[in-house]
Amino acid sequence: MELLLTMFNVGLALLVIGWAIQLVHLTKKGKNKNEIQQSFMMVYGLGIILIVLDGLLAGQLIAPALNLAVLILVLAIIMKTRK
């Protein structure tokens, strides 16, 4: 089996890394458990960008549009939670 490093696969890998960052944050003692990590949102947003680009290059419309909506929400949260 060949490892394909497509934008989609790299994007999904970034989503996994983002969630791992958030999980590590939640397991640290003395931290606010409800806080969303900026690094999580940044890595997640980058992953979504790659997935959107991959879908558009593949000629898809619905999946990239939905992922773009997710990206807009991520950006809104980043702007709202920035200190």
N, C-alpha and C positions, 0 to 999 in steps of 0.2 A: 504494500500500500504506500502510496506517495503522499508526502506531507505537502499540502497546498496552502501557501501563505497568501491567500486572497485577502482583499480588504475586508470582506465579510468575516472571515475566520479571525483575522487580527482584531477586528472590531469586537467580536464576541469574546475573545481572550481579554481584551481591555475591560469589558463588562465584568468578567469573572474577577479580574484583579481589583477592580473598584469595589466589588462586594466583599472581597477578602480584606481590603483596607478597612471598610466599615465594620466588619466582624471583629477584627483585631482591636479596633477602637472600643467596641462595646464590651470586650472582655477585660479591658484594663480597669484596675481597681481605682476608685476615687474619681472617676470621670463621670460627666453627665451622660447617662445612658441614652437620653433622647436626642442628643446632638448629632446632626448630620455633618460628616467630615467634608470640608472643602475639597480635599484631595480625592475623595470618593466621587464627588460630583464632577470634578474636572476630568478624571480618567474615564468615568462613565460617559460624559459628553463627547469626549474624543472618540470613544468606541462607537457611539451612535453616529457621529459624523462619517466614519468609515463605512458603516452599514448603509447609511443613506446614499453615499457616493456609489457604493457597489451596486445597490438596487437601481439607481438611475442609469448607470453604465450598462446594466443588464436589460434596460428598457422597461423596467417595472415602474408603476406609478403609485399604487395603493400602499405597498409596504414602505417605500421611502417617505411618502406623505405622513404615514402614521409615526414613523421613527423621527421625522422632522418635528412633529407635534411633541414628542417626548423630549427632543433636544430643546425646544422652546421652553418647556416646563422646567427642565434642568437649569437652563440659563436664568430663568425667573427666580428659581430657588437660590442659585448662586448670588444673584444680585440682592435678593431679600436678606440673606444670611450673612453677607459680607460685613465685617466689623470695621 
